[in-house]
Amino acid sequence: MGSVLLNILFAIHIIGCLGVILLILLHSGRGGGISGLFSGMVDTFDGSGIVEKNLDRLTIIAGLLFAVTTIVLFILL
């Protein structure tokens, strides 16, 4: 039973790792980045697009998922 749960935790960890990598690469750099392709001309009051704000939220969630699974795996192994 413990081996199955550990394998599930490893799978969640790998999904979190790939998610963090993908979401960070989607963030805009100095030149607008890939995220500028999706947002179009829709901006909020502070100048950042709605898609950019959602991308920030998803990146934080993926980062937290990665951090929590890393700590749990460290404790269990």
C-alpha positions as protocol buffer text, in pm:
chain_id: "A"
residue {
  index: 1
  type: MET
  ca { x: 0 y: 0 z: 0 }
}
residue {
  index: 2
  type: GLY
  ca { x: 283 y: 241 z: 84 }
}
residue {
  index: 3
  type: SER
  ca { x: 451 y: 176 z: -248 }
}
residue {
  index: 4
  type: VAL
  ca { x: 137 y: 270 z: -440 }
}
residue {
  index: 5
  type: LEU
  ca { x: 99 y: 597 z: -249 }
}
residue {
  index: 6
  type: LEU
  ca { x: 467 y: 675 z: -301 }
}
residue {
  index: 7
  type: ASN
  ca { x: 430 y: 618 z: -675 }
}
residue {
  index: 8
  type: ILE
  ca { x: 128 y: 848 z: -683 }
}
residue {
  index: 9
  type: LEU
  ca { x: 327 y: 1112 z: -497 }
}
residue {
  index: 10
  type: PHE
  ca { x: 613 y: 1076 z: -746 }
}
residue {
  index: 11
  type: ALA
  ca { x: 367 y: 1122 z: -1034 }
}
residue {
  index: 12
  type: ILE
  ca { x: 223 y: 1436 z: -875 }
}
residue {
  index: 13
  type: HIS
  ca { x: 578 y: 1563 z: -818 }
}
residue {
  index: 14
  type: ILE
  ca { x: 673 y: 1510 z: -1183 }
}
residue {
  index: 15
  type: ILE
  ca { x: 355 y: 1686 z: -1300 }
}
residue {
  index: 16
  type: GLY
  ca { x: 441 y: 1976 z: -1068 }
}
residue {
  index: 17
  type: CYS
  ca { x: 798 y: 1991 z: -1202 }
}
residue {
  index: 18
  type: LEU
  ca { x: 685 y: 2000 z: -1563 }
}
residue {
  index: 19
  type: GLY
  ca { x: 414 y: 2251 z: -1479 }
}
residue {
  index: 20
  type: VAL
  ca { x: 658 y: 2490 z: -1316 }
}
residue {
  index: 21
  type: ILE
  ca { x: 896 y: 2466 z: -1612 }
}
residue {
  index: 22
  type: LEU
  ca { x: 620 y: 2521 z: -1867 }
}
residue {
  index: 23
  type: LEU
  ca { x: 456 y: 2808 z: -1682 }
}
residue {
  index: 24
  type: ILE
  ca { x: 785 y: 2990 z: -1621 }
}
residue {
  index: 25
  type: LEU
  ca { x: 871 y: 2963 z: -1989 }
}
residue {
  index: 26
  type: LEU
  ca { x: 532 y: 3113 z: -2076 }
}
residue {
  index: 27
  type: HIS
  ca { x: 598 y: 3426 z: -1869 }
}
residue {
  index: 28
  type: SER
  ca { x: 681 y: 3740 z: -2056 }
}
residue {
  index: 29
  type: GLY
  ca { x: 1031 y: 3874 z: -2050 }
}
residue {
  index: 30
  type: ARG
  ca { x: 1135 y: 4213 z: -2175 }
}
residue {
  index: 31
  type: GLY
  ca { x: 992 y: 4159 z: -2522 }
}
residue {
  index: 32
  type: GLY
  ca { x: 642 y: 4044 z: -2430 }
}
residue {
  index: 33
  type: GLY
  ca { x: 704 y: 3669 z: -2432 }
}
residue {
  index: 34
  type: ILE
  ca { x: 474 y: 3390 z: -2531 }
}
residue {
  index: 35
  type: SER
  ca { x: 201 y: 3501 z: -2290 }
}
residue {
  index: 36
  type: GLY
  ca { x: 152 y: 3815 z: -2497 }
}
residue {
  index: 37
  type: LEU
  ca { x: 22 y: 3603 z: -2781 }
}
residue {
  index: 38
  type: PHE
  ca { x: -272 y: 3484 z: -2573 }
}
residue {
  index: 39
  type: SER
  ca { x: -371 y: 3808 z: -2402 }
}
residue {
  index: 40
  type: GLY
  ca { x: -423 y: 4027 z: -2706 }
}
residue {
  index: 41
  type: MET
  ca { x: -512 y: 4383 z: -2618 }
}
residue {
  index: 42
  type: VAL
  ca { x: -707 y: 4306 z: -2298 }
}
residue {
  index: 43
  type: ASP
  ca { x: -538 y: 4487 z: -2009 }
}
residue {
  index: 44
  type: THR
  ca { x: -637 y: 4552 z: -1652 }
}
residue {
  index: 45
  type: PHE
  ca { x: -602 y: 4885 z: -1474 }
}
residue {
  index: 46
  type: ASP
  ca { x: -243 y: 4827 z: -1362 }
}
residue {
  index: 47
  type: GLY
  ca { x: -124 y: 4751 z: -1715 }
}
residue {
  index: 48
  type: SER
  ca { x: -88 y: 4375 z: -1695 }
}
residue {
  index: 49
  type: GLY
  ca { x: -319 y: 4150 z: -1892 }
}
residue {
  index: 50
  type: ILE
  ca { x: -581 y: 3920 z: -1748 }
}
residue {
  index: 51
  type: VAL
  ca { x: -401 y: 3620 z: -1894 }
}
residue {
  index: 52
  type: GLU
  ca { x: -77 y: 3735 z: -1730 }
}
residue {
  index: 53
  type: LYS
  ca { x: -247 y: 3753 z: -1389 }
}
residue {
  index: 54
  type: ASN
  ca { x: -393 y: 3404 z: -1430 }
}
residue {
  index: 55
  type: LEU
  ca { x: -54 y: 3278 z: -1546 }
}
residue {
  index: 56
  type: ASP
  ca { x: 100 y: 3422 z: -1229 }
}
residue {
  index: 57
  type: ARG
  ca { x: -158 y: 3243 z: -1015 }
}
residue {
  index: 58
  type: LEU
  ca { x: -105 y: 2912 z: -1192 }
}
residue {
  index: 59
  type: THR
  ca { x: 272 y: 2946 z: -1154 }
}
residue {
  index: 60
  type: ILE
  ca { x: 237 y: 3006 z: -780 }
}
residue {
  index: 61
  type: ILE
  ca { x: 8 y: 2704 z: -744 }
}
residue {
  index: 62
  type: ALA
  ca { x: 246 y: 2481 z: -943 }
}
residue {
  index: 63
  type: GLY
  ca { x: 542 y: 2609 z: -739 }
}
residue {
  index: 64
  type: LEU
  ca { x: 365 y: 2535 z: -413 }
}
residue {
  index: 65
  type: LEU
  ca { x: 270 y: 2187 z: -537 }
}
residue {
  index: 66
  type: PHE
  ca { x: 634 y: 2126 z: -630 }
}
residue {
  index: 67
  type: ALA
  ca { x: 760 y: 2253 z: -292 }
}
residue {
  index: 68
  type: VAL
  ca { x: 513 y: 2049 z: -87 }
}
residue {
  index: 69
  type: THR
  ca { x: 577 y: 1726 z: -275 }
}
residue {
  index: 70
  type: THR
  ca { x: 953 y: 1783 z: -248 }
}
residue {
  index: 71
  type: ILE
  ca { x: 930 y: 1821 z: 130 }
}
residue {
  index: 72
  type: VAL
  ca { x: 698 y: 1519 z: 168 }
}
residue {
  index: 73
  type: LEU
  ca { x: 924 y: 1302 z: -47 }
}
residue {
  index: 74
  type: PHE
  ca { x: 1226 y: 1414 z: 156 }
}
residue {
  index: 75
  type: ILE
  ca { x: 1053 y: 1318 z: 480 }
}
residue {
  index: 76
  type: LEU
  ca { x: 930 y: 983 z: 348 }
}
residue {
  index: 77
  type: LEU
  ca { x: 1255 y: 882 z: 184 }
}
